[in-house]
Every structure is written in C-alpha cells, then in structure tokens.
Amino acid sequence: MAVYTALEQDALLGWLDGHAVGALLSWSGIQSGIENTNYFVTTRDAGTERYFVLTLFERLGPEQLPYYLSLMEHLSARGIPCPAPQPDRSGALFAMLAGKPAALVTKLAGRSVLVPDAAHCTALGTLLARMHLAGEDFTIRQPNLRGIDWWVRTAAAVRDFLDDAQRALLDSEAALQAASWAATTATLPRGPIHGDLFRDNALFVDAPDGRPPVLGGVIDFYFAGNDVWLLDIAICINDWCVVLDSGALDAVRRDAFLAAYERERPLRPAERDALPLVLRAAALRFWLSRLDDFHRPRPAAMLVPHDPTHFERLLRERRHDARAPAPGH
C-alpha cells in the first residue's frame, strides 16, 4: 500500500456519493506497502461511524479486479475474516476514480504483530488452511500473476543491476525453478491463494491475559491467484517462521504453523517432498519483486521501497537448507 495517485476531496466526495456508506468524515493516505494507492476513509452513516480502506489500482486493470474482489466477497461469506467489498449503488464492486479503477472495502480491527511467536503462527496456520478450503468452490479462475512466468521475465529485467555474486545466484535459482516448477507442482492441490500473507497483512485483536492470540483478519488480497496451496504455505513460513537477522528457519514457529495447518487440511506426501523447492521459489519471488521495486521504482507521493537484501539472504538460506540432510538422517 502506498500513495501514487493524490486525490482531490471533491473527486472523492463525488465517488462516495455512488455508494451507500454515509457522509465523508475524514480520509488519509496509507504509506505502508508498495503496489497500489490506499486511503483510510471514515464516514458517518445514520449516526454511526464506519471505517473503510479505499484502494486505487495502479497496475491492475478492470478485467482482473473481479477475481480479487469476488474472492474476498466469497471468503467473507464463508466466515473467513477478510475485508468485505462495498458495492456501489448499481451493485458493482469497483468504479473509476481519478482515472483508476477503485474499490472500497471494510477496515478490519486489530494490528499486525511483527515479532510473532509460536502461538501467532498456530493461529495463522489454522486460518490459512480454512481459507484454502473455503476457496475450493470459488468458480472464477485467474492464474497467479506473480508465478513462474513472471519470475523468469523479472529476473531478466533486473539482473544487470546486480553484482557478479548476486547475478550468479539469481541465474542459478531462476534456471532451476524454470526447469523444475511445472513437473514438481503438477499434481499438488491448488486453488485460490493469498500470495502475500506477510506479517503486516494479518491483524490480531487483543485477547484476555493468558488466552491464545486471536487472528482477527487477513488483508490485501491483490496478489491472489490460482496456484498450488503449498506456495502460500511457503510464503508464510519464509516470513513468519524465520530469524530476521539471518533468514534461518525457526523450527518451533515452523512446526507450530504446520501442525495447525494440518489439523484443518493434512498435507499430502508429495507436498512434503516439494516443500524445500517451494520455499526457495517463495524466496526468489519476493527477492525479485523487491529488486524490481528498488531498481525500477515508480513515482509515488508516499513510498519507501523495501530492501531486497533480506530476501537475497533468505534465498541463500533456503538453498542451503535444501542441501542439508533431513532430520534423523
């Protein structure tokens, strides 16, 4: 989330008039994130304040948005805590604003936990599995737009910005993934994935003393797509279950996350076998996106690009993990 498109108040007021959400009280830009323009919006409707997130889509076109917005609508209807899109008075889930397609969704309560423990990872594993199962009957199909084809294209676009050691790492991993991804994942369970379920995209609400943390919701579905569920699992492990300074896996948090996930949906043997490769793929995917944003940035009124170094380090760790003997061998 960032601010690329500055809004005039009159334009926002006119756009909100098309939605039955009440009168505008306040609005402010959201700096965190890097993909779309986002604003917090507060309205008063029949004496009650209502809280929303307004997103203007900077890269996604109108042909792609029905997937993301309908997926959130589908999951919310099945009890998954996620933002609920607010249709306009015609029933449409998005409408043009300042020359960009824009959508209004409910703002969830809670806050991100940037230093999670095993209990937070347990809550995440439970919700992720339930979210995957809830999406099984979602009928709209859209490929993961940040999947293997994007990895190959982006690797070619950013490699000239790298030093020799980084370029060797990128070339080696991109070639391996291009050669093995399709065959390794062909038979794995798949469906809609979140695709970006980092710590800052999950919100926890305060629980009474001694109670397990409560995961109040998951936000930012705009990297969702149909892919193997194992990729979502790997993305979460790489962000929630690592030592940030080194990128090394934290076995306690990883095992808590996987155990909770499997209580809802047990992994198949083929998924277990594929996990080391998919962990590497997840690290490569986010190293590439951060390299691209860092070296080929788009102008924005509010934007702080993420440092690519973290995911370079993490990819090196996952490659090392894949070469290490399995526990007990």
C-alpha positions as CSV (number, residue, x, y, z in Angstrom):
1,M,0.0,0.0,0.0
2,A,1.3,3.4,-0.9
3,V,0.1,6.7,-2.5
4,Y,0.8,7.1,-6.2
5,T,-2.4,9.0,-7.1
6,A,-3.2,12.1,-5.0
7,L,-7.0,12.6,-4.6
8,E,-8.9,15.9,-4.6
9,Q,-11.6,16.0,-2.0
10,D,-14.3,16.9,-4.5
11,A,-13.4,13.8,-6.6
12,L,-13.6,11.6,-3.5
13,L,-16.9,13.1,-2.4
14,G,-18.4,12.5,-5.9
15,W,-17.2,8.9,-6.0
16,L,-18.6,8.2,-2.5
17,D,-22.0,9.5,-3.5
18,G,-22.2,6.4,-5.6
19,H,-22.0,4.2,-2.6
20,A,-24.5,3.9,0.3
21,V,-21.9,4.4,3.0
22,G,-22.8,7.7,4.5
23,A,-21.1,11.1,4.6
24,L,-17.4,11.5,4.5
25,L,-15.8,12.5,7.8
26,S,-12.1,12.0,7.1
27,W,-9.5,10.4,4.8
28,S,-5.8,9.9,4.9
29,G,-3.1,8.2,2.7
30,I,-1.6,4.9,3.8
31,Q,2.2,4.8,3.4
32,S,2.9,1.1,4.1
33,G,3.2,-1.2,1.1
34,I,4.3,-0.5,-2.5
35,E,1.7,-1.7,-5.0
36,N,-1.5,0.4,-5.0
37,T,-2.7,3.7,-3.8
38,N,-4.6,3.4,-0.5
39,Y,-6.5,5.7,1.8
40,F,-8.3,5.2,5.1
41,V,-11.8,6.6,4.8
42,T,-14.2,7.3,7.7
43,T,-17.9,8.0,7.1
44,R,-20.9,8.7,9.3
45,D,-24.0,6.7,8.3
46,A,-27.2,7.1,10.3
47,G,-25.2,8.4,13.2
48,T,-22.7,5.6,13.2
49,E,-19.1,6.0,12.1
50,R,-17.9,3.4,9.6
51,Y,-14.3,2.6,8.6
52,F,-13.1,1.6,5.2
53,V,-10.0,1.2,3.1
54,L,-10.2,2.8,-0.4
55,T,-7.8,1.3,-3.0
56,L,-6.9,2.8,-6.4
57,F,-5.4,0.1,-8.5
58,E,-2.2,1.3,-10.2
59,R,-1.3,-1.8,-12.2
60,L,-4.3,-4.0,-12.2
61,G,-6.9,-3.4,-14.9
62,P,-10.7,-3.7,-14.7
63,E,-10.6,-7.1,-16.3
64,Q,-8.6,-8.5,-13.3
65,L,-10.4,-6.9,-10.4
66,P,-13.5,-9.1,-10.3
67,Y,-11.3,-12.0,-9.3
68,Y,-9.8,-10.3,-6.2
69,L,-12.9,-8.5,-5.1
70,S,-15.2,-11.5,-5.7
71,L,-12.7,-13.8,-3.8
72,M,-12.9,-11.5,-0.8
73,E,-16.7,-11.5,-1.0
74,H,-16.7,-15.3,-1.3
75,L,-14.4,-15.9,1.6
76,S,-16.1,-13.3,3.8
77,A,-19.5,-15.0,3.2
78,R,-17.9,-18.3,4.4
79,G,-16.7,-16.9,7.6
80,I,-13.1,-16.1,6.7
81,P,-12.2,-12.8,8.4
82,C,-11.2,-10.6,5.5
83,P,-12.2,-7.2,4.1
84,A,-15.7,-7.1,2.6
85,P,-16.0,-5.1,-0.7
86,Q,-18.7,-2.5,-0.7
87,P,-20.7,-2.4,-3.9
88,D,-21.8,0.8,-5.4
89,R,-25.5,1.7,-5.9
90,S,-25.5,-0.3,-9.1
91,G,-24.0,-3.4,-7.4
92,A,-20.6,-3.0,-9.0
93,L,-17.6,-3.9,-6.7
94,F,-15.4,-1.2,-8.3
95,A,-15.7,2.1,-10.1
96,M,-13.3,4.6,-11.8
97,L,-11.8,7.3,-9.6
98,A,-9.1,9.8,-10.7
99,G,-8.7,7.7,-13.9
100,K,-8.0,4.5,-12.0
101,P,-10.3,1.6,-11.0
102,A,-11.1,1.9,-7.3
103,A,-12.7,-0.2,-4.6
104,L,-13.9,0.4,-1.1
105,V,-13.6,-2.4,1.5
106,T,-14.3,-2.7,5.2
107,K,-11.4,-1.8,7.5
108,L,-10.7,-4.7,9.9
109,A,-9.9,-4.2,13.6
110,G,-6.6,-5.3,15.0
111,R,-3.0,-4.7,14.5
112,S,-0.1,-6.5,12.9
113,V,2.3,-8.5,15.1
114,L,5.8,-8.0,13.6
115,V,7.5,-10.3,16.1
116,P,5.3,-13.4,16.1
117,D,5.7,-16.3,18.5
118,A,4.5,-19.9,18.1
119,A,1.0,-19.0,19.2
120,H,0.7,-16.4,16.5
121,C,1.9,-19.0,13.9
122,T,-0.6,-21.5,15.2
123,A,-3.4,-19.0,14.7
124,L,-2.1,-18.3,11.2
125,G,-1.8,-21.9,10.2
126,T,-5.4,-22.6,11.2
127,L,-6.8,-19.7,9.3
128,L,-4.7,-20.3,6.2
129,A,-5.9,-23.9,5.9
130,R,-9.5,-22.8,6.5
131,M,-9.1,-20.1,3.8
132,H,-7.8,-22.6,1.3
133,L,-10.7,-25.0,1.9
134,A,-13.2,-22.1,1.8
135,G,-11.9,-21.2,-1.6
136,E,-12.3,-24.6,-3.2
137,D,-15.7,-23.8,-4.6
138,F,-14.8,-20.3,-5.9
139,T,-15.6,-20.5,-9.5
140,I,-13.6,-17.6,-11.0
141,R,-10.2,-18.7,-12.2
142,Q,-7.2,-16.4,-12.6
143,P,-3.6,-17.5,-12.7
144,N,-1.1,-16.3,-10.2
145,L,0.2,-13.2,-12.0
146,R,3.4,-13.4,-9.9
147,G,4.1,-17.0,-10.7
148,I,6.9,-18.7,-12.7
149,D,6.4,-16.8,-15.9
150,W,6.7,-13.5,-14.0
151,W,9.8,-14.8,-12.2
152,V,11.6,-15.5,-15.4
153,R,10.7,-12.2,-17.0
154,T,11.6,-10.2,-14.0
155,A,14.9,-12.0,-13.4
156,A,16.0,-11.0,-17.0
157,A,14.9,-7.3,-16.3
158,V,16.8,-6.9,-13.0
159,R,20.0,-9.0,-13.4
160,D,22.1,-6.1,-14.9
161,F,21.6,-4.2,-11.6
162,L,23.3,-6.9,-9.6
163,D,27.0,-7.6,-8.8
164,D,28.6,-10.8,-10.0
165,A,27.7,-12.9,-6.9
166,Q,24.1,-11.8,-6.9
167,R,23.8,-12.4,-10.6
168,A,25.1,-15.9,-10.3
169,L,22.6,-16.6,-7.5
170,L,19.7,-15.2,-9.5
171,D,20.6,-17.0,-12.7
172,S,21.1,-20.3,-10.9
173,E,17.8,-20.2,-9.0
174,A,15.7,-18.8,-11.8
175,A,17.0,-21.6,-14.1
176,L,16.3,-24.3,-11.6
177,Q,12.8,-23.1,-10.9
178,A,12.0,-22.7,-14.6
179,A,13.2,-26.3,-15.3
180,S,11.5,-28.0,-12.3
181,W,8.5,-25.9,-11.2
182,A,5.9,-27.4,-13.6
183,A,6.8,-31.0,-13.0
184,T,7.2,-30.7,-9.2
185,T,3.8,-28.9,-8.7
186,A,1.7,-30.6,-11.4
187,T,-0.2,-32.9,-9.0
188,L,-0.2,-30.7,-5.9
189,P,-3.6,-29.4,-4.5
190,R,-4.4,-26.0,-5.7
191,G,-6.9,-23.2,-5.7
192,P,-7.1,-19.5,-4.8
193,I,-4.0,-18.5,-2.8
194,H,-3.5,-15.2,-0.9
195,G,0.0,-14.9,-2.4
196,D,1.3,-12.2,0.0
197,L,0.4,-13.3,3.6
198,F,3.2,-11.5,5.3
199,R,3.0,-10.4,9.0
200,D,1.8,-6.9,8.0
201,N,-1.2,-8.5,6.2
202,A,-2.6,-10.2,9.2
203,L,-4.4,-8.4,12.1
204,F,-4.5,-9.7,15.7
205,V,-7.0,-8.4,18.2
206,D,-6.2,-8.2,21.9
207,A,-7.1,-11.3,23.9
208,P,-7.6,-11.5,27.7
209,D,-4.5,-12.4,29.7
210,G,-3.4,-16.0,29.3
211,R,-5.6,-16.6,26.2
212,P,-4.1,-17.5,22.8
213,P,-3.8,-14.6,20.4
214,V,-6.8,-14.1,18.2
215,L,-6.2,-13.6,14.4
216,G,-8.9,-11.1,13.6
217,G,-8.4,-10.9,9.9
218,V,-6.3,-11.1,6.7
219,I,-6.0,-8.2,4.4
220,D,-4.5,-7.2,0.9
221,F,-5.7,-9.9,-1.5
222,Y,-4.4,-8.1,-4.6
223,F,-1.7,-10.7,-5.3
224,A,-4.1,-13.6,-5.1
225,G,-4.5,-16.1,-7.9
226,N,-4.9,-19.8,-8.6
227,D,-1.8,-21.7,-7.7
228,V,-0.6,-24.5,-5.5
229,W,-1.6,-24.1,-1.9
230,L,1.9,-25.1,-0.9
231,L,3.2,-21.7,-2.3
232,D,1.0,-19.9,0.3
233,I,2.4,-22.1,3.0
234,A,6.0,-21.4,1.9
235,I,5.4,-17.7,1.7
236,C,4.1,-17.7,5.3
237,I,7.0,-19.9,6.6
238,N,9.5,-17.6,5.0
239,D,8.1,-14.5,6.7
240,W,6.6,-15.7,10.0
241,C,8.9,-18.6,10.9
242,V,12.4,-17.2,10.3
243,V,15.1,-15.4,12.3
244,L,15.0,-12.0,10.6
245,D,18.7,-11.2,11.0
246,S,19.9,-14.4,9.4
247,G,17.0,-15.7,7.4
248,A,17.4,-19.1,9.2
249,L,14.2,-21.1,9.9
250,D,12.8,-21.1,13.4
251,A,11.8,-24.7,13.9
252,V,9.5,-24.1,16.8
253,R,7.4,-21.5,14.9
254,R,7.5,-23.5,11.6
255,D,6.4,-26.7,13.4
256,A,3.6,-24.8,15.2
257,F,2.4,-23.3,11.9
258,L,2.4,-26.6,10.0
259,A,0.8,-28.6,12.8
260,A,-2.1,-26.1,13.0
261,Y,-2.5,-26.1,9.2
262,E,-2.6,-29.9,9.1
263,R,-5.2,-30.1,11.8
264,E,-7.5,-28.5,9.2
265,R,-6.0,-29.9,6.0
266,P,-3.3,-32.6,6.2
267,L,-0.5,-32.2,3.6
268,R,-0.1,-34.9,1.0
269,P,3.3,-36.8,0.9
270,A,4.0,-35.0,-2.4
271,E,3.6,-31.6,-0.8
272,R,6.0,-32.5,1.9
273,D,8.5,-33.6,-0.7
274,A,8.1,-30.4,-2.7
275,L,8.3,-28.0,0.3
276,P,12.1,-27.3,0.1
277,L,11.8,-26.3,-3.6
278,V,8.7,-24.2,-3.0
279,L,10.4,-22.4,0.0
280,R,13.1,-21.5,-2.4
281,A,10.6,-20.4,-5.0
282,A,8.8,-18.2,-2.5
283,A,12.1,-16.5,-1.5
284,L,13.0,-16.0,-5.2
285,R,9.6,-14.4,-5.9
286,F,10.0,-11.8,-3.2
287,W,13.6,-11.1,-3.9
288,L,12.6,-10.4,-7.5
289,S,9.8,-8.1,-6.6
290,R,11.9,-6.1,-4.2
291,L,14.7,-5.9,-6.7
292,D,12.3,-4.6,-9.3
293,D,10.7,-2.0,-7.0
294,F,14.1,-0.9,-5.7
295,H,15.9,-0.6,-9.1
296,R,13.0,0.3,-11.3
297,P,10.7,2.3,-8.9
298,R,7.5,4.1,-10.0
299,P,6.9,7.7,-8.9
300,A,4.8,8.0,-5.7
301,A,3.7,10.7,-3.4
302,M,4.5,8.4,-0.4
303,L,6.7,5.4,-1.0
304,V,9.5,3.6,0.9
305,P,10.8,0.7,-1.1
306,H,11.7,-2.5,0.8
307,D,15.3,-3.5,1.0
308,P,15.9,-6.5,-1.3
309,T,18.8,-7.7,0.8
310,H,16.6,-9.6,3.3
311,F,15.2,-11.9,0.6
312,E,18.6,-12.4,-1.0
313,R,19.8,-13.7,2.3
314,L,16.7,-15.8,2.8
315,L,17.1,-17.4,-0.6
316,R,20.7,-18.3,0.2
317,E,19.5,-19.9,3.5
318,R,16.7,-21.9,1.7
319,R,19.2,-23.2,-0.8
320,H,21.5,-24.2,2.0
321,D,18.6,-25.9,3.8
322,A,17.7,-27.9,0.7
323,R,21.2,-29.4,0.6
324,A,21.3,-30.3,4.3
325,P,20.4,-33.8,5.4
326,A,16.8,-34.3,6.6
327,P,16.4,-34.5,10.4
328,G,17.2,-38.0,11.6
329,H,19.3,-38.9,8.6
